Amino acid sequence: MNNKYSCYVIKDIKIGAFWKPFYVEHEEMAKRMYLQACTDKESLISNYPEDFQLWKVSDFDVLEGIHYPDLKYITSYTHPY
């Protein structure tokens, strides 16, 4: 069992706020989920993709119940990968 997950958020740069966090095992999974939201016609993000960015905020150890801060910019739709 993988006991560490990374915590990611989408940042709305127009209002300067982060959305609800989500947890995945690999950064590539987070990128894929974010870029899918950027192209999904039903998504708010797809209407204004230039207004959003993907950020990593922490690593979470599920056995210890502890977040380890690791704030860093990951990608945006206008500058993927």
Secondary structure, 3 states (H helix, E strand, C coil): CCCEEEEEEEEECCCCEECCCEEECCHHHHHHHHHHHHHCCCCHHHHCHHHEEEEEEEEEECCCCEEEEEEEEEEECCCCC
